[in-house]
Amino acid sequence: MNHPSPHFAADASHKQRLELAFQQLRELLGDRASAGESVRAIHGRDESWHPPQMPDIVVFPQNTAEVSSVARICHAHGIPMIPFGAGSSVEGALIPVHGGVVIDTCQMDQLLSVNPGNFDCVVQPGLLRRALNERIKDTGLFFSVDPGADASIGGMTATRASGTNTVRYGTMADVVRGLEVVLADGRIIRTGSRARKSSAGYDLTHLFVGAEGTLGIVTEITLRLYPRPEHVISATCQFPDVDAAVDTAVAIMQSGLGVARLEFLDEVMIDATNRYSKLDLPCTPHLFFEFHGSPAQTQEISQIVQELCEDNGGRAFASATQAEERDRLWRARHDCAYACMAYERPKRMMTTDVCVPLTELAQCIRAAREDARQAGITAPVLGHVGDGNFHMVLLIDPDDAEQVRRAEEVNRRLVERAIACGGTCTGEHGVGLGKREYLRIEHGEALEVMRSVKAALDPLGLMNPGKVLPD
């Protein structure tokens, strides 16, 4: 217990408060409360480029009652609390910048109930999305949100995650029907219900969805499920340049076709995935598609999309209906994050994402790529272009201050351009540490309303401090 929190460095009693809290947490959880250096080190980082910072204590609760007790202990001693899921954040949302207690929900991984007749289920936050779909596959239903990484449902709720299926099925904001939440002082509340809609009071459910653990700790989530599609066709198409690919994506969305997935990879990203996944795709921009419906519907949509692609210079349109073939076509897209990590080792990823109106998408991607080129930074681009959401992965050496400065300038210009055209600083990664300052530009006076909400629910500022709201 000799790792004082930077936030409380000037507080002579902080060490004593930590020791007392640790003693009480050990009495509550036994070996599931740890101050071991290796455990703390694992919980002091995520997949972002931000420097790791170790927490003081890590706990592994197994149910809501234990989370509530942990919160009461932390609240009594004024110690920060940071919820932790699968550790896949790319904006520093999990890094305990003020030390404190990390609440790891990996042992809260139960599927509590499934209700096929009402198309919903209730889960604990530590359940991973792939495991959820595996457990409910016999019901004929599936959980639709697919961010690529095998994230925890709690983490996806905290960041309002979306992903490749969003263009048809929506984001976490669309599929979360209700929550159980532990507040900073240990109180337990329930929000929402299993009903499909409600007009009863303030929408507290969606207040916590996307709050990144700064307002409370989610301990149960009620999710909307969807019927598994009768028939699926996956497809890819190559394009001569980025503009042709993006213009095609916009044309497809404007046509009103029922596309389930519509993804873009530029030529740099294709090269990275070729190397990582041992593929041999031509190093040119690609679109990836998926169509859900009856065999006749999917075939008709696939044919129209192929014609739109060819009208914009697309070539080598390839489709597949068998699961193995579809998985092979999608491997490049699903391996993007790992491909970027391996592309210019030992560089780290400064990953940024924005979401813009479809009419502004091509220009924003073009300008961002040019900024990265002028800065001399390798920056693969990919995106859920059907939503106007794209990602740029700036590959940098975090120890090279000048390179970091240039990358941050590319990111700044990208974000400010997105906001200026009516978009947002983040479409799905969340704010975390990396996007806090941009909330001033995007939200203006509404930022003070957010501060008021934070102060009302967490007056001591203990819930994941230093995240989301700018200082």
C-alpha positions as CSV (number, residue, x, y, z in Angstrom):
1,M,0.0,0.0,0.0
2,N,2.8,2.4,-0.8
3,H,1.5,3.8,-4.0
4,P,-0.2,7.1,-3.1
5,S,-2.7,8.5,-5.5
6,P,-1.5,11.6,-7.4
7,H,-4.8,13.3,-6.6
8,F,-4.3,13.0,-2.9
9,A,-0.5,13.4,-2.8
10,A,-0.9,16.5,-0.5
11,D,-3.3,14.7,1.8
12,A,-1.2,13.3,4.7
13,S,-4.1,11.0,5.8
14,H,-4.6,9.4,2.4
15,K,-2.3,6.5,3.0
16,Q,-4.1,5.7,6.3
17,R,-7.5,5.9,4.6
18,L,-6.3,3.6,1.9
19,E,-5.0,1.1,4.4
20,L,-8.3,1.1,6.4
21,A,-10.3,0.8,3.2
22,F,-8.1,-2.1,2.0
23,Q,-8.6,-3.9,5.4
24,Q,-12.4,-3.5,5.1
25,L,-12.4,-4.6,1.4
26,R,-10.4,-7.7,2.4
27,E,-12.9,-8.5,5.2
28,L,-15.7,-8.2,2.5
29,L,-14.1,-10.0,-0.4
30,G,-11.1,-11.9,0.9
31,D,-8.6,-12.7,-1.8
32,R,-10.9,-10.9,-4.3
33,A,-9.4,-7.6,-3.0
34,S,-5.8,-7.2,-4.0
35,A,-3.1,-4.6,-3.7
36,G,-0.5,-6.8,-5.5
37,E,1.7,-4.9,-8.0
38,S,1.1,-7.3,-10.9
39,V,-2.7,-7.1,-10.5
40,R,-2.6,-3.3,-10.2
41,A,-0.4,-3.1,-13.3
42,I,-2.8,-5.0,-15.4
43,H,-5.6,-2.7,-14.4
44,G,-3.6,0.5,-15.0
45,R,-3.8,0.4,-18.8
46,D,-6.1,-0.1,-21.7
47,E,-5.4,-0.4,-25.4
48,S,-4.9,3.4,-25.9
49,W,-1.6,5.2,-26.2
50,H,-2.1,7.1,-22.9
51,P,0.5,6.4,-20.2
52,P,-0.6,3.7,-17.7
53,Q,-1.1,4.6,-14.1
54,M,-1.7,2.0,-11.4
55,P,-4.6,1.9,-9.1
56,D,-4.1,1.4,-5.4
57,I,-6.4,-1.6,-5.0
58,V,-8.3,-3.9,-7.4
59,V,-11.5,-5.7,-6.3
60,F,-13.4,-8.5,-8.0
61,P,-17.1,-8.4,-6.9
62,Q,-19.5,-11.1,-7.9
63,N,-22.9,-9.4,-7.5
64,T,-24.6,-6.1,-7.0
65,A,-24.6,-6.3,-3.2
66,E,-20.9,-6.6,-3.2
67,V,-20.5,-3.7,-5.6
68,S,-22.7,-1.6,-3.3
69,S,-20.6,-2.5,-0.3
70,V,-17.4,-1.6,-2.1
71,A,-18.9,1.7,-3.1
72,R,-20.0,2.4,0.5
73,I,-16.4,1.7,1.8
74,C,-14.8,3.9,-0.9
75,H,-17.3,6.7,-0.4
76,A,-16.7,6.7,3.4
77,H,-13.0,7.1,2.9
78,G,-13.1,9.4,-0.2
79,I,-11.4,7.0,-2.5
80,P,-12.0,7.0,-6.3
81,M,-13.7,4.1,-8.0
82,I,-13.1,3.0,-11.6
83,P,-15.3,0.3,-13.2
84,F,-13.3,-2.1,-15.4
85,G,-14.6,-4.5,-18.0
86,A,-12.5,-6.2,-20.7
87,G,-9.8,-3.4,-20.8
88,S,-10.4,-2.7,-24.5
89,S,-10.9,1.1,-24.3
90,V,-8.9,3.1,-26.8
91,E,-9.5,6.5,-25.3
92,G,-8.0,6.0,-21.8
93,A,-11.4,5.6,-20.2
94,L,-10.1,2.9,-17.8
95,I,-6.8,4.4,-16.7
96,P,-7.0,5.3,-13.0
97,V,-5.4,8.7,-13.3
98,H,-6.1,9.5,-9.6
99,G,-5.4,6.1,-8.2
100,G,-8.1,4.5,-6.1
101,V,-10.0,1.2,-6.4
102,V,-10.6,-0.5,-9.7
103,I,-13.8,-2.5,-9.7
104,D,-13.2,-5.4,-12.1
105,T,-16.5,-7.0,-13.2
106,C,-15.0,-10.1,-14.9
107,Q,-16.6,-12.4,-12.2
108,M,-20.0,-10.8,-12.8
109,D,-20.5,-12.6,-16.1
110,Q,-23.8,-14.3,-15.8
111,L,-26.7,-14.5,-18.2
112,L,-29.4,-13.9,-15.6
113,S,-32.5,-14.5,-17.8
114,V,-33.6,-14.8,-21.4
115,N,-37.1,-14.0,-22.6
116,P,-37.5,-15.0,-26.3
117,G,-41.2,-14.0,-26.3
118,N,-40.3,-10.4,-25.4
119,F,-37.0,-10.4,-27.3
120,D,-34.9,-9.5,-24.3
121,C,-32.4,-10.8,-21.8
122,V,-30.8,-9.6,-18.5
123,V,-27.0,-9.9,-18.1
124,Q,-24.3,-8.9,-15.6
125,P,-21.8,-6.4,-16.9
126,G,-18.8,-8.7,-17.1
127,L,-20.4,-11.0,-19.7
128,L,-18.5,-10.8,-23.0
129,R,-20.6,-10.2,-26.1
130,R,-19.4,-13.3,-28.0
131,A,-20.2,-15.4,-24.9
132,L,-23.7,-13.9,-24.8
133,N,-24.4,-14.8,-28.4
134,E,-23.1,-18.3,-27.8
135,R,-25.4,-18.7,-24.8
136,I,-28.5,-17.6,-26.5
137,K,-28.0,-19.1,-30.0
138,D,-30.6,-21.9,-29.3
139,T,-33.3,-19.2,-28.8
140,G,-33.1,-18.1,-32.5
141,L,-32.2,-14.6,-31.2
142,F,-28.9,-12.7,-31.2
143,F,-27.3,-9.6,-29.6
144,S,-26.7,-7.2,-32.4
145,V,-24.0,-4.7,-31.3
146,D,-20.6,-5.8,-32.7
147,P,-17.8,-3.3,-32.1
148,G,-15.2,-5.8,-33.4
149,A,-13.4,-6.4,-30.1
150,D,-14.8,-9.0,-27.7
151,A,-15.8,-6.3,-25.3
152,S,-17.8,-6.8,-22.1
153,I,-21.5,-5.8,-22.1
154,G,-20.9,-3.4,-19.2
155,G,-18.0,-1.7,-21.1
156,M,-20.1,-1.4,-24.2
157,T,-22.9,0.1,-22.1
158,A,-20.5,2.6,-20.5
159,T,-19.2,3.9,-23.9
160,R,-22.5,3.7,-25.8
161,A,-20.7,1.3,-28.2
162,S,-21.9,0.6,-31.7
163,G,-20.0,-1.2,-34.5
164,T,-20.5,-3.0,-37.8
165,N,-24.2,-3.9,-37.3
166,T,-25.3,-0.4,-36.3
167,V,-26.5,0.7,-39.7
168,R,-29.4,-1.7,-39.4
169,Y,-29.8,-2.6,-35.7
170,G,-28.6,0.6,-33.8
171,T,-26.2,1.3,-31.0
172,M,-26.2,0.3,-27.4
173,A,-28.4,3.3,-26.8
174,D,-31.0,1.5,-28.9
175,V,-30.8,-1.9,-27.4
176,V,-30.5,-1.2,-23.7
177,R,-34.0,-1.2,-22.1
178,G,-33.1,-1.0,-18.5
179,L,-30.2,-0.9,-15.9
180,E,-29.4,-1.7,-12.4
181,V,-26.8,0.9,-11.2
182,V,-24.8,1.4,-8.0
183,L,-24.3,5.0,-7.2
184,A,-21.2,6.6,-5.7
185,D,-22.6,6.3,-2.1
186,G,-23.6,2.7,-2.6
187,R,-27.3,3.2,-3.3
188,I,-28.8,0.8,-5.8
189,I,-31.3,2.0,-8.4
190,R,-33.1,0.5,-11.3
191,T,-33.9,2.4,-14.5
192,G,-36.2,1.5,-17.4
193,S,-38.1,-1.7,-17.7
194,R,-38.7,-4.7,-20.0
195,A,-41.4,-2.7,-21.9
196,R,-40.6,-1.5,-25.4
197,K,-41.3,2.1,-24.6
198,S,-42.2,4.3,-21.6
199,S,-43.2,7.9,-20.9
200,A,-42.6,7.6,-17.2
201,G,-40.3,10.3,-15.9
202,Y,-36.8,11.2,-16.9
203,D,-34.9,8.8,-19.1
204,L,-32.3,7.7,-16.5
205,T,-31.3,4.6,-18.5
206,H,-29.8,6.7,-21.3
207,L,-28.2,9.0,-18.8
208,F,-26.0,6.1,-17.7
209,V,-25.5,4.6,-21.1
210,G,-22.4,6.4,-22.4
211,A,-21.4,7.9,-19.0
212,E,-18.2,5.9,-18.9
213,G,-18.5,5.0,-15.3
214,T,-18.5,8.6,-14.2
215,L,-22.0,8.6,-12.7
216,G,-22.4,5.1,-11.3
217,I,-21.4,1.4,-11.7
218,V,-23.7,-0.6,-13.9
219,T,-24.4,-4.1,-12.4
220,E,-27.3,-5.4,-14.6
221,I,-28.3,-4.7,-18.1
222,T,-31.6,-5.5,-19.8
223,L,-31.0,-5.9,-23.5
224,R,-33.2,-6.0,-26.6
225,L,-32.5,-9.0,-28.8
226,Y,-33.2,-9.6,-32.5
227,P,-34.3,-12.6,-34.5
228,R,-31.4,-14.3,-36.3
229,P,-31.7,-13.4,-40.0
230,E,-33.1,-16.1,-42.2
231,H,-30.5,-15.6,-44.9
232,V,-27.2,-13.7,-44.9
233,I,-25.0,-12.6,-47.8
234,S,-21.6,-11.0,-47.3
235,A,-19.7,-9.2,-50.0
236,T,-16.6,-7.1,-50.7
237,C,-15.7,-4.8,-53.5
238,Q,-12.5,-3.0,-54.5
239,F,-12.3,0.7,-55.6
240,P,-9.7,2.7,-57.4
241,D,-9.6,5.4,-54.7
242,V,-11.1,6.5,-51.4
243,D,-13.5,9.0,-52.9
244,A,-15.1,6.3,-55.2
245,A,-15.6,4.0,-52.2
246,V,-17.1,6.6,-49.9
247,D,-19.3,8.0,-52.6
248,T,-20.6,4.5,-53.3
249,A,-21.4,4.0,-49.6
250,V,-23.3,7.3,-49.5
251,A,-25.2,6.3,-52.6
252,I,-26.2,3.0,-51.1
253,M,-27.5,4.7,-47.9
254,Q,-29.4,7.3,-49.9
255,S,-31.0,4.5,-51.9
256,G,-32.8,3.2,-48.8
257,L,-31.5,-0.4,-49.3
258,G,-31.7,-2.6,-46.2
259,V,-28.0,-3.0,-45.7
260,A,-27.0,-4.7,-42.4
261,R,-23.3,-3.9,-42.6
262,L,-21.4,-1.3,-44.6
263,E,-17.7,-0.9,-43.8
264,F,-14.8,0.9,-45.4
265,L,-11.0,0.1,-45.3
266,D,-8.5,2.3,-47.1
267,E,-5.5,0.9,-48.8
268,V,-3.1,1.3,-45.8
269,M,-5.5,-0.6,-43.6
270,I,-5.8,-3.4,-46.2
271,D,-2.0,-3.7,-46.3
272,A,-1.9,-3.9,-42.5
273,T,-4.6,-6.7,-42.4
274,N,-2.9,-8.5,-45.3
275,R,0.3,-8.7,-43.3
276,Y,-1.4,-9.6,-40.0
277,S,-4.1,-12.1,-41.3
278,K,-2.0,-13.6,-44.1
279,L,-4.5,-12.4,-46.7
280,D,-3.7,-11.3,-50.3
281,L,-6.3,-8.6,-50.9
282,P,-5.2,-5.9,-53.5
283,C,-3.9,-2.8,-51.6
284,T,-6.7,-0.6,-52.7
285,P,-9.7,0.8,-50.8
286,H,-12.5,-1.7,-50.1
287,L,-16.1,-1.8,-49.0
288,F,-17.4,-4.7,-47.0
289,F,-21.2,-5.5,-47.0
290,E,-23.7,-7.8,-45.3
291,F,-27.3,-8.2,-46.3
292,H,-29.9,-9.9,-44.0
293,G,-33.4,-11.1,-44.9
294,S,-35.1,-13.8,-47.0
295,P,-33.0,-15.4,-49.8
296,A,-34.9,-13.4,-52.4
297,Q,-34.5,-10.1,-50.5
298,T,-30.8,-10.5,-49.9
299,Q,-30.2,-11.6,-53.5
300,E,-32.0,-8.5,-54.8
301,I,-30.2,-6.1,-52.5
302,S,-26.8,-7.7,-53.3
303,Q,-27.5,-7.3,-57.0
304,I,-28.4,-3.6,-56.7
305,V,-25.4,-2.9,-54.5
306,Q,-23.1,-4.5,-57.0
307,E,-24.5,-2.3,-59.8
308,L,-24.0,0.8,-57.6
309,C,-20.5,-0.2,-56.9
310,E,-19.7,-0.8,-60.6
311,D,-21.3,2.6,-61.5
312,N,-18.6,4.2,-59.2
313,G,-15.7,2.3,-60.5
314,G,-15.9,-0.7,-58.2
315,R,-14.6,-4.0,-59.4
316,A,-14.1,-7.7,-58.3
317,F,-17.4,-7.7,-56.4
318,A,-17.3,-11.0,-54.4
319,S,-20.1,-12.4,-52.3
320,A,-20.6,-15.4,-50.1
321,T,-23.5,-17.2,-48.3
322,Q,-21.8,-20.0,-46.5
323,A,-20.6,-19.2,-42.9
324,E,-17.0,-20.2,-43.6
325,E,-16.8,-18.1,-46.7
326,R,-18.5,-15.2,-45.0
327,D,-16.0,-15.4,-42.1
328,R,-13.1,-15.4,-44.6
329,L,-14.5,-12.2,-46.3
330,W,-14.9,-10.4,-43.0
331,R,-11.6,-11.5,-41.4
332,A,-9.8,-8.4,-42.7
333,R,-12.3,-6.1,-41.1
334,H,-12.4,-7.9,-37.7
335,D,-8.6,-8.0,-37.5
336,C,-8.1,-4.3,-38.0
337,A,-7.2,-3.3,-34.5
338,Y,-4.6,-6.2,-34.1
339,A,-3.3,-5.5,-37.6
340,C,-2.7,-1.9,-36.7
341,M,-0.9,-2.9,-33.4
342,A,1.4,-5.1,-35.4
343,Y,1.9,-2.8,-38.4
344,E,4.8,-0.6,-37.3
345,R,5.9,-2.2,-34.0
346,P,6.8,-1.0,-31.4
347,K,4.6,2.1,-32.2
348,R,1.3,2.5,-30.3
349,M,-2.1,3.4,-31.6
350,M,-3.5,6.9,-31.2
351,T,-7.0,5.9,-32.3
352,T,-9.5,8.6,-33.0
353,D,-13.0,8.4,-34.4
354,V,-15.6,11.0,-35.4
355,C,-19.1,10.8,-36.9
356,V,-20.3,13.3,-39.5
357,P,-23.3,13.8,-41.7
358,L,-23.2,11.5,-44.7
359,T,-22.9,14.5,-47.1
360,E,-19.7,15.5,-45.4
361,L,-18.1,12.1,-45.1
362,A,-15.9,12.0,-48.2
363,Q,-14.5,15.5,-47.7
364,C,-13.7,14.8,-44.0
365,I,-11.9,11.5,-44.8
366,R,-9.9,13.1,-47.6
367,A,-8.8,16.1,-45.5
368,A,-7.8,13.8,-42.5
369,R,-5.7,11.6,-44.7
370,E,-3.9,14.6,-46.2
371,D,-3.2,16.0,-42.7
372,A,-1.6,12.7,-41.7
373,R,0.4,12.6,-44.9
374,Q,1.8,16.1,-44.3
375,A,2.6,15.2,-40.7
376,G,4.6,12.2,-41.8
377,I,2.5,9.7,-39.8
378,T,1.2,6.4,-40.9
379,A,-2.5,6.5,-40.4
380,P,-4.8,3.7,-41.6
381,V,-8.5,4.7,-42.0
382,L,-11.5,2.5,-41.5
383,G,-15.1,3.1,-40.7
384,H,-18.7,2.3,-40.4
385,V,-19.4,4.6,-43.3
386,G,-23.1,3.7,-43.5
387,D,-23.4,5.7,-40.2
388,G,-20.9,8.5,-41.2
389,N,-18.6,7.1,-38.5
390,F,-14.9,6.6,-39.4
391,H,-11.7,5.9,-37.5
392,M,-8.1,7.1,-38.1
393,V,-5.4,5.1,-36.4
394,L,-2.3,7.3,-35.9
395,L,0.7,5.1,-35.3
396,I,3.2,6.8,-33.0
397,D,6.0,6.4,-30.6
398,P,4.6,7.7,-27.3
399,D,8.1,8.6,-26.1
400,D,8.7,10.8,-29.2
401,A,7.3,14.2,-28.0
402,E,7.5,15.8,-31.5
403,Q,5.7,12.9,-33.1
404,V,3.0,12.9,-30.5
405,R,2.6,16.7,-31.0
406,R,2.1,16.2,-34.7
407,A,-0.3,13.4,-34.2
408,E,-2.3,15.4,-31.7
409,E,-2.5,18.2,-34.2
410,V,-3.9,15.8,-36.9
411,N,-6.4,14.6,-34.4
412,R,-7.4,18.1,-33.4
413,R,-8.0,19.2,-37.0
414,L,-10.0,16.0,-37.7
415,V,-12.2,16.6,-34.6
416,E,-12.7,20.3,-35.1
417,R,-13.6,19.7,-38.8
418,A,-16.2,17.1,-37.8
419,I,-17.8,19.3,-35.2
420,A,-17.9,22.3,-37.6
421,C,-19.8,20.3,-40.2
422,G,-22.5,19.2,-37.7
423,G,-20.8,16.0,-36.5
424,T,-19.4,14.8,-33.2
425,C,-16.0,14.3,-31.7
426,T,-16.6,10.6,-31.1
427,G,-19.1,8.2,-32.7
428,E,-18.4,5.2,-30.5
429,H,-15.1,5.2,-28.7
430,G,-16.2,7.5,-26.0
431,V,-14.5,10.5,-24.5
432,G,-12.2,9.0,-21.9
433,L,-9.1,11.1,-21.5
434,G,-8.5,11.8,-25.2
435,K,-11.6,13.8,-26.2
436,R,-12.4,15.8,-23.0
437,E,-11.4,19.2,-24.3
438,Y,-13.5,18.9,-27.4
439,L,-16.7,18.7,-25.4
440,R,-16.4,22.5,-24.8
441,I,-16.6,23.0,-28.6
442,E,-19.3,20.5,-29.2
443,H,-21.7,21.2,-26.4
444,G,-21.1,24.8,-25.3
445,E,-23.4,25.8,-22.4
446,A,-24.8,22.2,-22.2
447,L,-21.5,21.2,-20.7
448,E,-22.5,23.1,-17.5
449,V,-25.7,21.0,-17.4
450,M,-23.6,17.9,-17.6
451,R,-21.4,19.2,-14.7
452,S,-24.6,19.7,-12.7
453,V,-25.7,16.2,-13.3
454,K,-22.3,14.9,-12.3
455,A,-22.3,17.0,-9.1
456,A,-25.8,15.8,-8.1
457,L,-25.0,12.0,-8.5
458,D,-21.3,12.1,-7.5
459,P,-20.7,15.2,-5.3
460,L,-17.4,14.0,-4.1
461,G,-16.1,13.3,-7.6
462,L,-15.2,9.7,-6.9
463,M,-16.6,8.0,-9.9
464,N,-13.9,7.5,-12.6
465,P,-12.5,11.0,-11.9
466,G,-10.6,12.8,-14.7
467,K,-12.7,11.4,-17.5
468,V,-15.3,12.8,-19.9
469,L,-15.8,16.3,-18.4
470,P,-12.9,18.7,-19.0
471,D,-11.1,20.2,-16.0
